[in-house]
Amino acid sequence: MPFPGGLWWLLCCRQGFTLLRRDYGEADREADGEAEEEEASFELRAQGDQGSLEVSLSQPTRSSSGSERSLLVAEEMRSLIVEKGPGPVEDDPDALVKGWLQREVRGGVKTPWIRPRKYWFVLTPDSLDYYSSNEKGARRLGSLVLTSLCSVLWPDKQTYKETGYWSVTVFGRKHCYRLYTEHLNEAVHWVCAVQKVIDSKVPVQTPTQLLMRDIEEHCGSPEVLEQIYRCNPILRYTSSPLYAPLLPFPYGSLDQSAPSPRSYTTLRDEAVKLFNSLQQLESERDPVPLMQGVLQTCLDLPPLVDEIYCQLVKQTTEPPAPGGQGDLHYWQLLTCMSCTFLPSPPVLRFLRFHLDRTESRFPASEMAKYACFIREALGKTKGRECVPSLEEILVLMRRQEMICTVHCPGAPACSVAISSHTTAEEVARELVSRLGLSQSPNLFALYEQSRRREQPVGSATLLADVLTSLAGEEREQDPPCRLCFKHYGFLDTDNVPRDSLEFALLFEQAHEMVLRGYVPTSEETLQTLAALRLQSLNSDFSTHAPFPRLEELFPPHVLHARLPAPRRRPPTKCRGARLRAGLLAGGLWGQALAKQRAERDQRLRGRLREEGASTMAAIVEKWKLLQGMGRPEAMAAYVALVREWPGFGSTLFDVDLRTSPVGAGPQRLWLGIGAKAVSLYKPGEPEPLDSFCYGRISSFGASDSSTFRLSVEDRDMLFETSQVDEIAQLLNTYLTSAGTRQPPRPQEPATSPPASDPTALPQGLCPAAGPWQHRPSVGSFHS
């Protein structure tokens, strides 16, 4: 009689135990028939039109050192597969929990699902059985063998709201029991009991895991290792499909937490699908998109990383055409995996052994070169936030470095060679050295810059991830996003030489602050600054000189402030009047109103053009007065005018200060973070409302993802902002760089490497403690 579906994988795995117990002395006698040996002992194959399954099992014996494991296997077999028959159900001494439950049953073709039926369920240390009744001699209708790979779902409230029943779902390999009860306590009791039985089971190990351990034990014996590979096809290349994963995965385990638009099934099914995708690599002319898809699946479902590593090791072991196109595609994907994900320690040891074995068997070959590259990459990989872009995959396939373009305001763009492991700190250090900024007291960092935002890149952030995210945004924005090198912290702006590159960077950054409206000054001064900007760009006035757009010289918000505010009609209080207005808006009156709005917008645009023309004329007149002024003098005059604002050198953040009176809304302010103090400004006002030196600040940190807390002596202030991490990190940077008493350093995750001491960084680098995505810890220090 055929086995129940839930036992197929278990029986196959158990036969896999005997694979390691081969008598290696019999290998010569069996070598002639290894070509006809089935691919893997646990793979199920459908044969014939009837769909019957044939299990191909090899059962060699080993006379020595195999008795202990054979005894364990026999004991486990007896504990998992128990022959049961009709009997006194009520008097079963092995019953842990028993009771009436309703089960969802599959119907016929016309009624695929019918109403749940009530059955008598009995939970034993080995299985979950259900009977037609609780009477003596009742017929057992089904059984679900429980192993360490089974899983159970807790009852959810949504199902109870929809059906009026609390659900208990138990997953096996082929079967899933969906049980229902009217009482929550009863459902919780069943779930806890089933989970306790599952937890008590010995973890199931697949043949691949056992062979990996056997290979590690005999790594010093070449004859035994070759015998293991020869006698176990599961370790070698196959052209047949895979019907079960190489590693154990819980039954019915769904990864619903992956923030991805792709929909996934169970981990076991996804592992089998990925192997089919790997086999398509052999014949693909352009394997890059397929490789990226495999990497994306591993990023969305991290438990599959070890499985893909094992599948790639299998497919690169004794392929039919070593070094051929199909074989190299496997090695290229393995290269991309090694630069993106780090496997678990057992799989990592198995992978390193595979790399050493390949290099020793095929020295000076392309496979050996890939193996050497992968070994070096595994020593540097720490995990990625994004999968490699198509360009990065092409570079990795050639075992080369990428070229990253970094824009420097006031200087030519710099090209830097990076790898998949290069961090923003390493690139910033190289640019500081290349641009001659090593002696500068100020701090520098890399920035992600686009039309909508500009934010610094954390020192530990992988630059490959930044380039991948920027490449995705470039397709949506115009102008495209780019990577910039700029000042991060201003510790000394008075002693910067005027003829240095740093002064050019300072000039460009000051001009950006002016255009964004972060330099509160008069409109006359803004026109003078625009004229100085033209003088620095084009020298003396000329009708043939190229004119930048006005928004590149003058703050656009000043022109918009001149336009009259749109008049708003008071809301109609009468319900009938609102109804009539709504009906009229949908007819001819609606078209007339839309035409009026279009005419009004056209008049406003015309007025804005007139204001812009008059402002540009005033700027040109001031430009003519700068005849004979050189570029360095114009830049120095520009910076001197901006430096007259007391807040120059501070980084401004738009925040909303929460006020204490009930009903009062938040107050929009500028939070200025400087080298010596933290100041609060009313937007557009040159003088600060309040200023706090760092000695008065007792603590600061993030109350939540959008609230920054600042404690000054006995006063607590809460700021609503989307830049909580940037504010806290900049405060930490200034405190560390100024030599103030250092706050507690943020705790790094257990998987990340220990962060270096910020005070030990080379001068001129931004000592960021980690990626900006991680929320800094609250800092505390005393005056």
Stockholm file with secondary structure:
# STOCKHOLM 1.0

chainA/1-783         MPFPGGLWWLLCCRQGFTLLRRDYGEADREADGEAEEEEASFELRAQGDQGSLEVSLSQPTRSSSGSERSLLVAEEMRSLIVEKGPGPVEDDPDALVKGWLQREVRGGVKTPWIRPRKYWFVLTPDSLDYYSSNEKGARRLGSLVLTSLCSVLWPDKQTYKETGYWSVTVFGRKHCYRLYTEHLNEAVHWVCAVQKVIDSKVPVQTPTQLLMRDIEEHCGSPEVLEQIYRCNPILRYTSSPLYAPLLPFPYGSLDQSAPSPRSYTTLRDEAVKLFNSLQQLESERDPVPLMQGVLQTCLDLPPLVDEIYCQLVKQTTEPPAPGGQGDLHYWQLLTCMSCTFLPSPPVLRFLRFHLDRTESRFPASEMAKYACFIREALGKTKGRECVPSLEEILVLMRRQEMICTVHCPGAPACSVAISSHTTAEEVARELVSRLGLSQSPNLFALYEQSRRREQPVGSATLLADVLTSLAGEEREQDPPCRLCFKHYGFLDTDNVPRDSLEFALLFEQAHEMVLRGYVPTSEETLQTLAALRLQSLNSDFSTHAPFPRLEELFPPHVLHARLPAPRRRPPTKCRGARLRAGLLAGGLWGQALAKQRAERDQRLRGRLREEGASTMAAIVEKWKLLQGMGRPEAMAAYVALVREWPGFGSTLFDVDLRTSPVGAGPQRLWLGIGAKAVSLYKPGEPEPLDSFCYGRISSFGASDSSTFRLSVEDRDMLFETSQVDEIAQLLNTYLTSAGTRQPPRPQEPATSPPASDPTALPQGLCPAAGPWQHRPSVGSFHS
#=GR chainA/1-783 SS CCCCGGGHHHHHHHHHHGGGGCCGGGHHHHGGGGGGSCSCTTCEEEETTTTEEEECCCCCCCSSSCHHHHHHHHHHHHHHCCCCCSBCGGGCTTCSEEEEEEECCBCCSSCSBCCCEEEEEEECSSEEEEESCSSTTBCEEEEEECCTTCEEECCCHHHHHHHSSEEEEEECSSCEEEEEESCHHHHHHHHHHHHHHHHHSCCCCCHHHHHHHHHHHTTTCHHHHHHHHHHCGGGSCCSSCCSSCSSCCCTTCCCCCCCCSSCCCCHHHHHHHHHHHHHHHTTCSSCHHHHHHHHHHHHHCTTHHHHHHHHHHHHTSSCSSTTSHHHHHHHHHHHHHHTTCCCCHHHHHHHHHHHHHHHHHSTTSHHHHHHHHHHHHHTTCCCCSSCCCHHHHHHHHTTCCEEEEEEETTEEEEEEEECTTCBHHHHHHHHHHHTTCTTCSSEEEEEEECSSCEEECCTTSBHHHHHHHHHHHHTTCSSCCEEEEEEEECSCCSSCCTTSHHHHHHHHHHHHHHHTTCSCCCHHHHHHHHHHHHHHHHCSCCTTSCCCCGGGTSCHHHHHHHSCCCCCCCCCCCHHHHHHHHHHHTSHHHHHHHHHHHHHHHHHHHHHHHHHHHHHHHHHHHHHTTTTCCHHHHHHHHHHHHHTSTTTTCEEEEEEECCSSTTCCCEEEEEEECSSEEEEECTTCSSCSEEEEGGGEEEEEEEETTEEEEEETTEEEEEECSCHHHHHHHHHHHHHHTTCCCCCCCCCCTTSCCCCCGGGSCTTBCCCCSCTTSCCCCEECCC
#=GC SS_cons         CCCCGGGHHHHHHHHHHGGGGCCGGGHHHHGGGGGGSCSCTTCEEEETTTTEEEECCCCCCCSSSCHHHHHHHHHHHHHHCCCCCSBCGGGCTTCSEEEEEEECCBCCSSCSBCCCEEEEEEECSSEEEEESCSSTTBCEEEEEECCTTCEEECCCHHHHHHHSSEEEEEECSSCEEEEEESCHHHHHHHHHHHHHHHHHSCCCCCHHHHHHHHHHHTTTCHHHHHHHHHHCGGGSCCSSCCSSCSSCCCTTCCCCCCCCSSCCCCHHHHHHHHHHHHHHHTTCSSCHHHHHHHHHHHHHCTTHHHHHHHHHHHHTSSCSSTTSHHHHHHHHHHHHHHTTCCCCHHHHHHHHHHHHHHHHHSTTSHHHHHHHHHHHHHTTCCCCSSCCCHHHHHHHHTTCCEEEEEEETTEEEEEEEECTTCBHHHHHHHHHHHTTCTTCSSEEEEEEECSSCEEECCTTSBHHHHHHHHHHHHTTCSSCCEEEEEEEECSCCSSCCTTSHHHHHHHHHHHHHHHTTCSCCCHHHHHHHHHHHHHHHHCSCCTTSCCCCGGGTSCHHHHHHHSCCCCCCCCCCCHHHHHHHHHHHTSHHHHHHHHHHHHHHHHHHHHHHHHHHHHHHHHHHHHHTTTTCCHHHHHHHHHHHHHTSTTTTCEEEEEEECCSSTTCCCEEEEEEECSSEEEEECTTCSSCSEEEEGGGEEEEEEEETTEEEEEETTEEEEEECSCHHHHHHHHHHHHHHTTCCCCCCCCCCTTSCCCCCGGGSCTTBCCCCSCTTSCCCCEECCC
//
